[in-house]
Amino acid sequence: MTAPALRTQALVAGYEPDLPIVRGVDISVAPGELLVLLGPNGAGKSTFVKAIAGVVPVHSGVIFLGERDITRIATHRKISQGLAFVPQTENIFATLTIHENLQLAAAVLPKHIRADKIAALYRRFPDLATKSSRLAGTLSGGQRQMLAVARALIVDPPVLILDEPSAGLSPKIVAEVFAMLKEINASGVTVVLVEQNVKAALAIASRAVILVEGMIRHEGEASSLLGDPLIARLYLGTSQPHEVSQP
Amino acid sequence: MNPQFLMDGLIAGAMIGLGAIGVTLTYSILRFANFAHGELLSWGAYLALAVTSGLGLLSTTLTKPLGPFSFGWSLPLSATLAIILTGALALAIDAILFGRLRARGSAVIILVMASFGASLALRSLLEFIFTSKPAYYTKALQIAVPIAGGLRATPDQLLSLGISLVAVIAIHLLMTRTDIGRSMRAVSENPALSGIAGVDVRRVILVVWFVGAALACIAGIMTGLLVQIRPYLGHDLLLALFAAAILGGIGSVPGAMLAGLIVGLSEAAAVQLVGAEWRAAVSFVILVAVLLLRPRGLFGRMA
């Protein structure tokens, strides 16, 4: 039996030791799956993925990447272990050029393969290649997300976690970002996505987990959640079930 | 106005600029104003003095002046060792004091106050070990030679300018062309994202301490060579170092050096225009003016 790509057991996390925001969350993400984490504001979705990435302290519980326990691994070592994380905001280095952003990320790789990896990313994201010497801070919102994802993908991570990649983007750009995520997932990368954009996220996800007050309240197939009026009303901030549409 | 102020200002500015690079790197990456930085200049100067004196005892050949300069091989050799020792001192201070405070998540004001304490302790220790009597690397006298446009400079002064230029170019290349330099700039902008991107932030902090201390040591040795070595050598330059770091823009290496030259030239001009007693006030005026009119300095990024 194949081990899950990512698994948490009874994960408790938060910024202050006596104030847990994530309260005993168990998830298991199969290899190649695209899991979306949903829930109302303040549910602890972002804190949960930040705890996995090592940005927020874990108070108790365990995080497995494949079969490796990565709970206490230093944040900067997680990327080389195969766990890539794209934060919601400030997810690029604005004062570095696009190329320097990618060089920085490539520094965890052996020297002799770095240039090839960056070249491969430029082929995958040609928009970045044409602007490689531009300061990343001058990019548009969509281009920034593209750069942030490219930076995360440079190590070919088995697992990619994104925290609200559609935040602040126009609907057209959101569609492009979600199409990109779907393509990345189709290439074999396991994706965990935190999203407020429920409809778009469920449309590309295979499974969804709903967090409320730091705990899992519901999980199931993405398509079944879209059609469940009770779930939609209680947890997703809508009164009508969504129609599934492909981006 | 005697044009010689240009040469005097450039030489003083080069020393201020080198020290200011350390201040600006520490400020931008460790995110606090390290008031103990001046003491690293003093310690650098005294460590070089101790080593060069020791080498002088071992061999008098090493103290024989090199070409037009006032010093022998003992000074470059001792400077190399002093750079390493000053870097080690900075790392020790971080391990004993600042690192522990960072680990506790101490507020910036705590770090700043700790740097005041460290400054006082380091200066007192220096005075205790070496006394407050001025010291010199060499007793050899140098005659200033004509350069151009009526300006005169000693070979030691010209060498110091050259070393400053080489040092600032080297640090600029380090920051822009190497993995560790990119990591330093990334940590300066966003430490949390740097960690996520695979940067070992702790290693970057150690490198910043070492580089800043190495530059402080070079500036201290230059000051000791061109003026004299005193326990207050670095402390007396502190205001000028901060004025230059802020005028250049926090985080900018070329900015710190350019601003150091501006501060040095302004001080030298003030000596001729309003009198030597106002020299120190120039740095203060520049500091206040920049904070009021352009807080991000010449090359700093917007907050």
Boltz contact constraints between the chains, C-beta under 6 A:
constraints:
  - contact:
      token1: [A, 55]
      token2: [B, 192]
      max_distance: 6.0
  - contact:
      token1: [A, 75]
      token2: [B, 195]
      max_distance: 6.0
  - contact:
      token1: [A, 76]
      token2: [B, 195]
      max_distance: 6.0
  - contact:
      token1: [A, 76]
      token2: [B, 198]
      max_distance: 6.0
  - contact:
      token1: [A, 76]
      token2: [B, 199]
      max_distance: 6.0
  - contact:
      token1: [A, 76]
      token2: [B, 200]
      max_distance: 6.0
  - contact:
      token1: [A, 79]
      token2: [B, 198]
      max_distance: 6.0
  - contact:
      token1: [A, 85]
      token2: [B, 196]
      max_distance: 6.0
  - contact:
      token1: [A, 90]
      token2: [B, 190]
      max_distance: 6.0
  - contact:
      token1: [A, 93]
      token2: [B, 186]
      max_distance: 6.0
  - contact:
      token1: [A, 93]
      token2: [B, 189]
      max_distance: 6.0
  - contact:
      token1: [A, 95]
      token2: [B, 189]
      max_distance: 6.0
  - contact:
      token1: [A, 95]
      token2: [B, 301]
      max_distance: 6.0
  - contact:
      token1: [A, 100]
      token2: [B, 182]
      max_distance: 6.0
  - contact:
      token1: [A, 104]
      token2: [B, 182]
      max_distance: 6.0
  - contact:
      token1: [A, 104]
      token2: [B, 186]
      max_distance: 6.0
  - contact:
      token1: [A, 104]
      token2: [B, 197]
      max_distance: 6.0
  - contact:
      token1: [A, 105]
      token2: [B, 197]
      max_distance: 6.0
  - contact:
      token1: [A, 107]
      token2: [B, 179]
      max_distance: 6.0
  - contact:
      token1: [A, 108]
      token2: [B, 198]
      max_distance: 6.0
